[in-house]
């Protein structure tokens, strides 16, 4: 997988300044930063939703009841 070094980043920034212009370059960086921030918040929300689904107390209770019944069935078979 190719890596991007400081020299490549410098070239990208120089080309961006030439294309966008030095006046609008900070505005563009601010917009890109806000997009990245909103994407991070969205991903964080999705992760929280998935983890809350995984920590569902009703599901855990059902699993515990099933495990208890399985153990009780094995003990009855052993007698």
Secondary structure, 3 states (H helix, E strand, C coil): CCCCCHHHHHHHHHHHHHHHCHHHHHHHHHHHHHHHHHHHHHHHHHHHHHHHHHCCHHHHHHHHHHHHHHHHHHHHHHC
